[in-house]
Structures are given as C-alpha cells and as structure tokens.
Amino acid sequence: MPLTHGAIYLAQTDTTAGLLSTDSARLNAIKGRAIDQPVLKEVDSLLTLTNTLRVPAKFKNRVRRATQSTFIYPNHQAFRVIKDVMHLGFLQRFTQMYSTSANKTGKGFVYQEALEMCDVVVWDTRGIFAGKPSRIFQINQSKILPIR
C-alpha cells in the first residue's frame, strides 16, 4: 500500500504506540484537542532537524546524543530525533511527521480505540504496545529544564 501524506498512521514509535501524520490538525481533531495545539514532530536525522530550526550551540552535543528524548526549543516547537532502527525505517519515507500517543487525551492506551483513530496500521516485529513515553526537556539559550 502506498504511503499517503495527511493519512493517520498507527505505529510503534521508539517509545510507545503512536499516531503519526503530516497533518497536525487531523491528529489534534482525532484526539479531541484544539486544532491549533502544538504537536511534537519526529525527524529522521539531525540534518533534518537543523534544516528546520537552530539548536542552541551550547546544547548541540546533548541533542545529538539523546535517545527517546523530546526537546522543546526556544521557538516553542517540540522535536525528537528518531534513532530506533525499526521506527526510523518508516519515518525516513517522510523525513518528518507529527506524532502523538495513540490514546485519547488524558486516557490510557486501548488498542481498539487506537485502531479506530487511524487510517493505516504500520506493523513491525514488535507489534504495537503502550511503552514508556519519551523524556521531555525545555531548551532556552542558557539551560535545559526537565519537563517529564
């Protein structure tokens, strides 16, 4: 099946079951959130990230070495560079996608609900399961603050 921009994909991300799309408004609508609420973006490489925004020089090594970590940058955009080989194989077909957990806002993961929220299921050998969410850090020009 060909990959479609704007479709909602249910996939096992590097951390937990996730919904991914190139359309953030669709993700927010399906999760019952405000259409304009910011959504995390997963990118396939540091090159893609640096083509999108400027990482403060003081934290470039930290961002480059981080795994399963989301960083909120000074422009208030959140990005995670994916290094997990299985998830990266899917993400590289798009280079970057919006991503959110595959559950209703404020609720736990329910497989049947996740299936109803997506257009396409992306299977790999791990299956799809709720795992530990990524760590989240807020970056400003002088420090990194842990959020989660």
C-alpha positions in Angstrom: 0.0 0.0 0.0 1.5 3.4 -0.9 2.1 5.9 1.8 -0.1 8.9 1.8 0.6 12.4 3.1 -2.2 13.5 5.5 -3.2 10.0 6.5 -3.0 9.0 10.1 -0.7 6.1 10.8 -0.7 3.9 13.9 2.8 2.7 14.6 5.1 1.6 17.3 7.4 4.5 17.8 10.8 4.4 19.5 9.0 4.8 22.8 5.3 3.9 22.7 2.3 3.3 20.4 1.9 6.5 18.4 -0.3 8.2 15.8 1.7 9.9 13.1 0.7 12.2 10.3 2.0 15.0 8.1 -1.2 16.9 9.1 -1.1 18.1 12.7 -4.7 19.5 12.6 -6.1 16.0 11.8 -4.1 14.5 14.7 -5.5 17.1 17.1 -9.0 16.6 15.8 -8.9 12.8 16.2 -7.5 13.2 19.7 -10.2 15.7 20.7 -7.8 18.6 21.2 -7.8 22.2 19.9 -6.9 22.1 16.2 -4.1 24.6 16.7 -2.5 22.9 19.7 1.3 22.4 19.0 2.2 18.8 18.2 5.6 17.0 18.6 7.5 16.5 15.3 9.6 13.4 14.8 12.5 13.8 12.4 14.7 11.1 10.7 18.1 12.8 11.3 20.0 15.7 12.8 20.3 17.1 9.3 16.5 17.3 9.0 16.3 18.9 12.4 19.0 21.6 11.7 17.3 22.4 8.4 14.1 23.1 10.3 15.4 25.1 13.3 18.6 26.3 15.1 19.7 24.2 18.0 21.5 26.5 20.5 25.2 25.8 20.2 25.6 25.0 23.9 23.3 22.0 23.6 24.1 20.5 20.2 26.0 17.5 21.6 23.3 16.8 24.2 20.6 16.8 21.4 22.8 14.7 19.1 23.4 12.0 21.8 20.0 11.9 23.3 17.7 8.9 22.7 14.0 8.7 23.4 14.1 12.4 24.4 11.9 15.3 23.1 13.2 18.8 23.2 11.1 21.9 23.2 13.1 24.6 21.5 13.1 28.4 22.1 10.6 28.8 19.2 8.2 26.6 21.2 8.4 23.7 18.7 9.0 20.2 20.0 11.2 17.7 18.1 12.5 14.2 18.7 15.3 12.8 16.5 14.5 9.1 16.0 17.3 6.6 16.3 15.3 3.4 16.7 16.0 1.4 13.5 12.6 -0.2 13.1 10.6 3.1 13.5 13.2 5.0 11.5 12.6 2.7 8.5 9.1 4.0 8.4 9.8 7.7 9.2 12.5 8.0 6.6 9.8 7.7 3.9 8.5 11.1 5.1 11.7 12.6 6.8 9.4 14.3 9.4 6.0 13.7 10.8 3.8 15.0 13.6 3.4 12.4 16.4 1.3 11.9 19.4 0.4 9.0 21.7 -2.2 6.6 20.4 -4.7 7.2 23.1 -7.5 9.7 23.8 -6.2 12.8 25.7 -6.0 12.0 29.4 -6.7 8.3 29.0 -4.6 5.1 28.8 -3.8 3.2 25.6 -6.7 1.0 24.4 -5.7 -0.9 21.2 -9.3 -1.0 19.7 -9.6 2.8 20.2 -6.2 3.3 18.5 -7.3 1.2 15.5 -10.4 3.4 15.2 -8.4 6.6 15.2 -6.0 5.7 12.4 -6.2 5.2 8.6 -3.3 2.8 8.3 -1.6 0.4 10.8 2.2 0.1 10.4 3.3 -3.3 11.8 6.8 -4.4 12.7 8.1 -7.4 14.6 7.5 -5.6 18.0 3.7 -5.2 17.4 2.0 -2.2 18.9 2.0 -1.6 22.7 2.0 1.2 25.2 5.5 1.8 26.4 7.3 4.4 28.4 6.8 7.9 26.9 9.8 10.0 25.9 11.5 12.3 28.3 10.8 16.0 27.6 13.2 18.9 28.1 12.7 22.6 27.6 15.7 24.3 26.0 16.4 28.0 26.1 19.6 29.9 25.3 21.2 29.1 28.6 19.8 25.9 30.2 17.8 22.8 29.7 14.9 22.1 32.1 13.4 18.7 32.5 9.6 18.7 31.9 8.8 15.0 32.1 
